[in-house]
Amino acid sequence: MARERFKIGAFVALILRKNEKILLIRRFNTGSGDGFYACAGGGVDGDEPITQAMIREADEELGIKLKKENLKIVHVIHSKQRDGANESVGFFMEATVWEGEPQNMEPHKHDDVAWFALYDLPQNTFPRLIHVIKMMEEKIFYSEYGWD
């Protein structure tokens, strides 16, 4: 009997940047990472390119309109959860141009949306995001996280 082939999850995360600040959302009532600041983003749906997933997630979570040509992939990460149960590949995309004013479109999932200085993030920022920002500073395009 053939074993089922391993499948990995994919997610997108938005580094929405205004000068030296980035926009973060604080997770709330999700059951995963609640109380921590993270980038807007989420899972990639089937039959959906990652750029389209990012455009969709930015609209759903922040109410802003992004265009594919204004998205730049700045980091790719292969992550493993601490419990070892899940692996994922994440695509962090930077945008400096968008339409609309970012706002909390999902108050049932996020209890704060705020701009933070890129190099002075709150203590309750997702550790993986801090890692990604460090990799971006060092111009490292790909990293692995959570394997140790």
Contacts in CASP RR format, 6 or more apart in sequence:
PFRMAT RR
TARGET T0000
AUTHOR 0000-0000-0000
METHOD contacts of the structure
MODEL  1
MARERFKIGAFVALILRKNEKILLIRRFNTGSGDGFYACAGGGVDGDEPI
TQAMIREADEELGIKLKKENLKIVHVIHSKQRDGANESVGFFMEATVWEG
EPQNMEPHKHDDVAWFALYDLPQNTFPRLIHVIKMMEEKIFYSEYGWD
8 87 0 8 1.000
8 88 0 8 1.000
8 89 0 8 1.000
9 43 0 8 1.000
9 44 0 8 1.000
9 86 0 8 1.000
9 87 0 8 1.000
9 88 0 8 1.000
9 89 0 8 1.000
10 43 0 8 1.000
10 44 0 8 1.000
10 50 0 8 1.000
10 88 0 8 1.000
10 89 0 8 1.000
10 90 0 8 1.000
10 91 0 8 1.000
11 41 0 8 1.000
11 42 0 8 1.000
11 43 0 8 1.000
11 44 0 8 1.000
11 88 0 8 1.000
11 89 0 8 1.000
11 90 0 8 1.000
11 91 0 8 1.000
12 41 0 8 1.000
12 42 0 8 1.000
12 43 0 8 1.000
12 44 0 8 1.000
12 50 0 8 1.000
12 53 0 8 1.000
12 54 0 8 1.000
12 57 0 8 1.000
12 90 0 8 1.000
12 91 0 8 1.000
12 92 0 8 1.000
12 93 0 8 1.000
13 38 0 8 1.000
13 39 0 8 1.000
13 40 0 8 1.000
13 41 0 8 1.000
13 42 0 8 1.000
13 90 0 8 1.000
13 91 0 8 1.000
13 92 0 8 1.000
13 93 0 8 1.000
13 129 0 8 1.000
13 132 0 8 1.000
14 23 0 8 1.000
14 39 0 8 1.000
14 40 0 8 1.000
14 41 0 8 1.000
14 54 0 8 1.000
14 57 0 8 1.000
14 58 0 8 1.000
14 62 0 8 1.000
14 66 0 8 1.000
14 92 0 8 1.000
14 93 0 8 1.000
14 94 0 8 1.000
14 95 0 8 1.000
15 22 0 8 1.000
15 39 0 8 1.000
15 74 0 8 1.000
15 92 0 8 1.000
15 93 0 8 1.000
15 94 0 8 1.000
15 95 0 8 1.000
15 136 0 8 1.000
16 22 0 8 1.000
16 23 0 8 1.000
16 39 0 8 1.000
16 40 0 8 1.000
16 58 0 8 1.000
16 62 0 8 1.000
16 64 0 8 1.000
16 94 0 8 1.000
16 95 0 8 1.000
16 98 0 8 1.000
16 102 0 8 1.000
17 94 0 8 1.000
17 95 0 8 1.000
17 96 0 8 1.000
17 118 0 8 1.000
18 96 0 8 1.000
18 115 0 8 1.000
20 117 0 8 1.000
20 118 0 8 1.000
20 119 0 8 1.000
21 115 0 8 1.000
21 116 0 8 1.000
21 117 0 8 1.000
21 118 0 8 1.000
22 39 0 8 1.000
22 115 0 8 1.000
22 116 0 8 1.000
22 118 0 8 1.000
23 39 0 8 1.000
23 40 0 8 1.000
23 62 0 8 1.000
23 102 0 8 1.000
23 113 0 8 1.000
23 114 0 8 1.000
23 115 0 8 1.000
23 116 0 8 1.000
24 37 0 8 1.000
24 38 0 8 1.000
24 39 0 8 1.000
24 113 0 8 1.000
24 114 0 8 1.000
24 115 0 8 1.000
24 116 0 8 1.000
24 121 0 8 1.000
24 122 0 8 1.000
24 125 0 8 1.000
24 129 0 8 1.000
25 37 0 8 1.000
25 38 0 8 1.000
25 39 0 8 1.000
25 40 0 8 1.000
25 61 0 8 1.000
25 62 0 8 1.000
25 104 0 8 1.000
25 110 0 8 1.000
25 112 0 8 1.000
25 113 0 8 1.000
26 35 0 8 1.000
26 36 0 8 1.000
26 37 0 8 1.000
26 38 0 8 1.000
26 110 0 8 1.000
26 111 0 8 1.000
26 112 0 8 1.000
26 113 0 8 1.000
26 114 0 8 1.000
26 124 0 8 1.000
27 33 0 8 1.000
27 34 0 8 1.000
27 35 0 8 1.000
27 36 0 8 1.000
27 37 0 8 1.000
27 38 0 8 1.000
27 109 0 8 1.000
27 110 0 8 1.000
28 34 0 8 1.000
28 35 0 8 1.000
28 108 0 8 1.000
28 109 0 8 1.000
28 110 0 8 1.000
28 111 0 8 1.000
28 112 0 8 1.000
29 108 0 8 1.000
29 109 0 8 1.000
29 111 0 8 1.000
30 109 0 8 1.000
33 126 0 8 1.000
35 111 0 8 1.000
35 124 0 8 1.000
36 124 0 8 1.000
36 125 0 8 1.000
36 126 0 8 1.000
37 112 0 8 1.000
37 116 0 8 1.000
37 121 0 8 1.000
37 122 0 8 1.000
37 124 0 8 1.000
37 125 0 8 1.000
37 126 0 8 1.000
37 129 0 8 1.000
38 125 0 8 1.000
38 126 0 8 1.000
38 129 0 8 1.000
39 92 0 8 1.000
39 129 0 8 1.000
40 57 0 8 1.000
40 58 0 8 1.000
40 61 0 8 1.000
40 62 0 8 1.000
41 54 0 8 1.000
41 57 0 8 1.000
41 58 0 8 1.000
41 61 0 8 1.000
42 53 0 8 1.000
42 57 0 8 1.000
43 53 0 8 1.000
43 57 0 8 1.000
44 50 0 8 1.000
44 53 0 8 1.000
45 53 0 8 1.000
45 56 0 8 1.000
48 56 0 8 1.000
50 91 0 8 1.000
50 93 0 8 1.000
51 68 0 8 1.000
51 71 0 8 1.000
51 93 0 8 1.000
52 68 0 8 1.000
54 66 0 8 1.000
54 71 0 8 1.000
54 91 0 8 1.000
54 93 0 8 1.000
55 65 0 8 1.000
55 66 0 8 1.000
55 67 0 8 1.000
55 68 0 8 1.000
55 71 0 8 1.000
58 64 0 8 1.000
58 65 0 8 1.000
58 66 0 8 1.000
58 95 0 8 1.000
58 98 0 8 1.000
59 65 0 8 1.000
59 66 0 8 1.000
59 105 0 8 1.000
60 105 0 8 1.000
60 106 0 8 1.000
61 104 0 8 1.000
61 105 0 8 1.000
61 106 0 8 1.000
61 109 0 8 1.000
61 110 0 8 1.000
62 102 0 8 1.000
62 103 0 8 1.000
62 104 0 8 1.000
62 105 0 8 1.000
62 113 0 8 1.000
63 100 0 8 1.000
63 102 0 8 1.000
63 103 0 8 1.000
63 105 0 8 1.000
64 98 0 8 1.000
64 99 0 8 1.000
64 100 0 8 1.000
64 101 0 8 1.000
64 102 0 8 1.000
65 98 0 8 1.000
65 99 0 8 1.000
65 100 0 8 1.000
66 95 0 8 1.000
66 98 0 8 1.000
67 97 0 8 1.000
70 95 0 8 1.000
70 96 0 8 1.000
70 97 0 8 1.000
70 98 0 8 1.000
71 93 0 8 1.000
71 94 0 8 1.000
71 95 0 8 1.000
72 93 0 8 1.000
72 94 0 8 1.000
72 95 0 8 1.000
73 91 0 8 1.000
73 92 0 8 1.000
73 93 0 8 1.000
74 92 0 8 1.000
74 93 0 8 1.000
74 94 0 8 1.000
74 136 0 8 1.000
74 141 0 8 1.000
75 91 0 8 1.000
75 92 0 8 1.000
75 132 0 8 1.000
75 135 0 8 1.000
75 136 0 8 1.000
75 140 0 8 1.000
75 141 0 8 1.000
75 142 0 8 1.000
75 143 0 8 1.000
76 89 0 8 1.000
76 90 0 8 1.000
76 91 0 8 1.000
76 92 0 8 1.000
76 141 0 8 1.000
76 142 0 8 1.000
76 143 0 8 1.000
77 89 0 8 1.000
77 90 0 8 1.000
77 92 0 8 1.000
77 128 0 8 1.000
77 131 0 8 1.000
77 132 0 8 1.000
77 135 0 8 1.000
77 142 0 8 1.000
77 143 0 8 1.000
77 144 0 8 1.000
77 145 0 8 1.000
78 87 0 8 1.000
78 88 0 8 1.000
78 89 0 8 1.000
78 90 0 8 1.000
78 142 0 8 1.000
78 143 0 8 1.000
78 144 0 8 1.000
78 145 0 8 1.000
79 87 0 8 1.000
79 88 0 8 1.000
79 89 0 8 1.000
79 90 0 8 1.000
79 128 0 8 1.000
79 144 0 8 1.000
79 145 0 8 1.000
79 146 0 8 1.000
80 86 0 8 1.000
80 87 0 8 1.000
80 145 0 8 1.000
80 146 0 8 1.000
80 147 0 8 1.000
81 87 0 8 1.000
81 146 0 8 1.000
82 146 0 8 1.000
92 132 0 8 1.000
92 136 0 8 1.000
102 113 0 8 1.000
103 113 0 8 1.000
104 110 0 8 1.000
104 111 0 8 1.000
104 112 0 8 1.000
104 113 0 8 1.000
116 122 0 8 1.000
118 133 0 8 1.000
121 129 0 8 1.000
121 130 0 8 1.000
121 133 0 8 1.000
128 145 0 8 1.000
131 143 0 8 1.000
131 145 0 8 1.000
132 143 0 8 1.000
135 141 0 8 1.000
135 143 0 8 1.000
END
